[in-house]
Amino acid sequence: MERSLSMELVRVTEAAALSAARWMGRGMKEEADDAATSAMRDVFDTIPMKGTVVIGEGEKDEAPMLYIGEKLGNGFGPRVDVAVDPVEGTNIVAAGTWNALAVLAVADDGMLLHAPDMYMEKIAVGPEAVGVISLDATVEENLKAVAKAKSKDVEDLVVSILQRDRHKQLIEEVRQAGARIKLIQDGDVAAAINTAFDETGMDLLMGTGGAPEGVISAVALKCLGGEFQGRLLPKDDAEEARCHQMGIEDTSKVLFMDDLVGGDDCIFAATGVTDGELLKGVHYKSTKATTQSLVMRAKSGTVRFIDGKHNVAKKPDFFMKN
């Protein structure tokens, strides 16, 4: 992939964030997602690549754009797999709370797992704890291993877990082990990324969430030198069959980084929609808007934070008209 592609992709997530942020706190998550999807799709047409959506807004008959199999880019440049989530955290935007992102991930053609839309058991850590976690280990074993790797006591660890009824036992086990918990309403991609940055105060992500978000998280952590493990959790025979159709024969298998994103190169880009621990959300003042984005490339190890200033009047298609 061309080095310049990283900076081009930031324009895509910026457009999505600018469009979604006008709906923040309005209780209208579908409208926010639709606005972000449309803006993201428009900018993709200008990007020099031959992309195919492998993780998107759904199958072709479920989504008018950014559907699985859709071709993206201007027809020139590298052939790449594309995973998108125009608003990672639509409920967050609707409620006006923390850590909504516009995200995308790109890897060389054929290198991203075509994750079906189902649940995935997950564990994620930053670079200091690579190689010490396992989905087959107990909660206590994982916490002790991460604490040792990070030269901390277990009591010092903070674990991000989605606040769901299905996580009651997990939450109890983490608390019994002595670690602290940050319960999140949505947005486990942001939670996975946060494990790689000390300033966020997050040490692990644990629990069950969406499989597509798991692949996107794996790309981000591959760029950051962290680790992500996942295991698909099909709920019925139909979902099991869906896995087989996508080339996943053994759904009980732990999926490691190379299973989720192969090759030695990938790019991750995100722009904050609402404020979070790592990225600021879109802020408006008169005819101006500011964004903060993160873009990373695995091959070079480069991590960039980009502050953008935008003239609303010159980008009318990215802003909701009242």
C-alpha positions, 0 to 999 in steps of 0.5 A, spaced: 500 500 500 502 507 498 504 511 504 499 516 502 493 512 503 493 513 510 492 520 510 487 520 504 483 515 509 483 520 514 479 524 510 473 519 510 473 518 517 473 526 518 467 526 513 463 521 517 464 524 524 462 531 521 456 528 518 454 524 524 456 529 530 450 534 528 445 528 531 449 528 537 444 528 543 438 528 539 436 521 540 436 519 533 441 514 532 439 511 525 439 518 522 446 519 525 448 513 522 445 514 515 449 521 515 455 518 516 455 512 511 453 517 506 458 522 507 463 516 508 461 513 501 462 520 497 469 521 500 471 513 498 470 515 491 475 520 491 481 515 494 486 512 490 485 505 491 481 499 488 477 497 495 472 491 496 468 492 503 468 485 507 465 488 513 460 494 512 453 496 513 450 489 512 449 485 505 447 488 499 439 487 500 440 490 507 444 496 506 444 501 500 451 503 501 457 500 504 455 493 503 459 487 503 462 486 497 461 493 494 467 496 490 470 503 493 475 507 491 477 511 484 479 505 480 486 506 481 492 504 486 492 498 490 487 492 491 485 492 498 480 489 503 476 495 507 472 494 514 468 500 515 463 502 521 461 509 520 459 510 527 462 506 532 457 507 537 450 510 534 447 509 541 453 513 544 451 519 539 444 519 540 445 520 548 451 524 547 456 520 551 463 518 550 467 515 545 463 514 539 468 514 533 468 514 525 472 508 524 475 504 518 480 499 517 484 497 510 489 491 509 491 488 503 487 484 498 484 478 502 487 479 508 481 481 513 477 476 516 470 476 513 467 476 520 460 474 520 455 479 524 454 475 530 457 475 537 465 474 539 468 473 545 474 478 546 480 479 550 485 485 548 491 488 551 496 493 549 504 492 547 506 491 554 502 485 555 503 481 548 503 474 549 501 473 556 493 473 555 489 467 552 481 466 551 482 459 554 485 461 561 481 463 566 479 471 568 484 470 574 489 467 570 489 473 565 489 478 570 495 476 574 499 475 567 497 482 565 499 485 572 505 481 572 507 484 565 505 491 566 509 491 573 502 492 577 498 489 582 492 486 580 488 491 584 491 496 579 488 494 573 482 497 569 478 492 565 473 495 560 467 491 559 460 492 556 455 493 561 450 487 559 446 482 562 451 476 559 457 479 562 454 478 570 459 472 571 465 476 568 464 482 572 463 478 578 470 474 576 474 480 575 471 483 581 473 477 585 480 477 583 481 484 585 481 488 579 477 494 577 472 495 572 470 501 567 463 499 564 461 501 558 455 502 554 457 501 547 464 502 543 468 496 544 473 498 538 475 505 542 475 500 549 480 496 545 484 501 542 485 505 549 489 499 552 495 501 548 495 508 551 497 509 558 494 516 558 487 512 558 488 508 564 485 502 561 489 495 561 484 490 558 478 489 554 474 483 556 467 480 554 463 479 548 461 484 543 460 484 535 465 480 531 466 485 525 468 490 531 473 485 533 476 485 526 477 492 526 479 492 533 485 487 531 487 492 525 488 497 530 492 493 535 496 490 530 498 497 528 499 499 535 503 492 537 498 490 541 494 483 541 487 481 540 484 474 541 477 472 539 472 466 538 466 466 534 459 465 538 454 463 533 447 462 536 444 457 532 445 453 526 444 459 521 449 463 524 454 456 524 452 455 517 454 463 515 461 461 518 462 455 514 460 459 508 465 464 510 471 459 510 471 458 518 470 451 519 471 450 527 467 456 530 470 454 537 477 456 535 481 462 538 482 467 532 489 470 533 491 476 530 494 473 524 487 470 523 483 476 523 488 480 519 493 477 515 500 480 512 505 485 514 501 491 512 494 494 514 491 501 516 487 504 521 483 510 521 478 513 526 475 520 528 472 522 534 464 523 533 463 525 541 469 526 546 473 520 549 479 518 553 483 518 547 480 523 541 476 529 542 469 529 538 467 534 533 466 541 536 462 547 532 463 554 533 459 559 528 462 556 521 467 552 524 468 545 526 474 541 529 476 534 529 481 530 532 483 523 528 488 517 529 491 514 523 496 508 524 500 503 519 502 497 521 508 496 516 511 503 519 509 503 526 507 510 525 501 513 529 499 520 528 494 524 531 491 529 527 487 536 529 483 538 523 479 545 522 473 545 517 469 551 514 462 548 515 460 553 509 465 550 504 463 543 506 455 543 506 454 536 504 457 534 511 453 538 515 445 537 517 441 542 515 436 545 521 
